Amino acid sequence: MIRQPDDAPRHVVATTSEAETVLRRLARDGWTARAGFALPDPSWDVGAAHLVLHGRIGDDDLESAQLAVLAAARGAGIVAVCDPESGAGRALIDDLSRLGPVHRGIDGSDLIANLIPEQRALLDRLAAGDTIAAAAAAEFLSLRTANRRIAEARALFGVRTTREAVLAYLRQRQRSPE
């Protein structure tokens, strides 16, 4: 199966330690990390290789930002360490956003905003100790729909288990004022 560019992960983070956390998560999901944004493979579509390129993009380093966007368009994942308010950072985020969603920070600084109300309600109930079945009933959802919503939340947070999704949700909720 050939991955489309919008399937590839795109992350813009502020620090190298955040990039390492994202790269560990992507490696666990089968991606191969490589430093730098230039692609070694002459073929156009590199999505099947599950290659994620990473590196630092300086405040005025438009050349590296362009290489990162080209690599993303060819199907590579991108983890860029840069200041999102710099000229290169703004250009990078704008261009990558045309290809698909761009995650900021380790878990994305706006993940809770990306959750739909049903997902938030289910995660709140799970955090309070309810089972998925009890949370679904309390929210007037079928168990199948509740399981789908929780699976979508797990994918959004980049975790494998519901427990990890609830913990990531609670961490995000503590960080962002409501």
N, C-alpha and C positions, 0 to 999 in steps of 0.2 A: 504494500500500500504506500503510495506517495503522499507525504504530508504536504498540505497546502501551507503557504506562508502565514495564513492567519491561525494555523494550529500551533505554530512554533512559539515558545515562551519568549516574552520580551519584558525585561526588568530594568528599571533605572533606579539605582540605589545611591546613597550618599557616602558610604564607607566601604572599605575593603572587607571588613568583617561581615557586613550585611551581604556583600557579594558572595563570600565564602559560604554563608548559610544557604543562600539561594542555589548556589552551585552544588552543594551537598544534596539538597532536595532533588534537584534535576538529575544528578548522577544516580540517585536511588530510583528514579523513574526511567532509567535507561539512556540518558543523554551522556554524550562524551564531551567533556570540557576541553577547550583549547584557548590559550592566551592569544590576544590580538584579534583584530576584526577582518583581516585579509583572509580570504578563502584559498586553501591550497588546491582544491579540486577544480579542474577546468570545466567540468560539466555544469550546466546551469542549475539544475535542481539538486540541492544537497539535503533536502528534507528527509530522505530515506536513511541518511547516515546518522540521524539524531545527534547532530553536532551543535553544541552551544559555544559561542565565542564570547569571550569576556575580556575586559580591560578598563583602564581609566581613560576618560575623555576630558582633556583640559578645557578651561573656560573658553578659549578661542580656537580649539582644535576641530575645525569644521571638516578637515580631511578624514580624521578618524570617525567622526559622526557619519559622514557620507559612506565610508566603508561599512560601518555597522548597519546602516539602512540597506545598502546593497546586499549584504549577507542575509539580512532578515527577509528581503524580497526573494532571495534564492532558496529560502526554506530553513535557514539556520536559526537557532535560538540565540538571543542576545542578552547578556547581563553587563550593563554599562555602569561604571562608577563615575558620576559626574554631578555637578551642581545644576539642578533642574532650572534654576533662574538665570544661568549664564546663557550667552548667545548660542553656544554649541548645544547646551542642554535643552534649550527651548526648541531649537531646530530638530534635534534628535527625537524628542518626544512628539513633536508635530508630525514628522515624517513617519515614525514608527506607528503612530496612531492611525495613519491612513491604511496600514496593513492589518490592523487588528488591535485588541486591547493591550495597553502598556501598564504593567504593574509597577508601582513605586514602593520602595522600601522592601524589607524582608517579606512581609506578608501583604504589602500594599497598604499605603496609608489610608486608602479610601475603601477598604473591603466591606466595612459595615454598610456603607452607602450603596454598595453593589448588591447587598442582600435584599430580597423582596420581603415584604412584611410577614408573609407566611413562614419564611425561613427564620426570621428574627424571633417570631413567636415560638416556633418549635425549639429553637436553640435555647431560648429563655426557659422554657418548660423542662428541657433536658438538663439544663444547668441546675434547676431547682430539684432534680431527682426523679422526674417523671420518666417512664419508659416511652419509647417512640409510639407505641400503641395508645398509651394514655394521653400523650401530648396530641396525637392526631385526633382522638375523640374530643378532647377539650377544645381544639381549634376547628372542629367540624370538617375534618379532612378524612379521606379514606387512608387506610394504612399504606396503600401503594403510593398515593400522592405524597404522603409525609416522607416515605422512604426516598422518593425521587427528589424532593426538596432538600433533604439532608444530604443525599449524594451530590447534588449540585453545590451545596455549601462546602462539602469536603473538597470538591474539585477547586472551588474558589480559594479556599484557604491552603490548598496544596498539601493536604494530609490524607492519610489512608483510612483512619478509623473515625467513627462518630465521636468517640471520647476526645481525640485530638482536635476535631472540629469545634467541639464545645469549649475546650481549653483555649484554642486560638481565638474564638469569638469573645470569650471573657477577657482575654488579654487586650484585644482590639477595643472592646467596650471601655476598659479602664483607661486606655490611652486617649480615646476621642471623647470630647465633651458632648453631651446629648442635648 
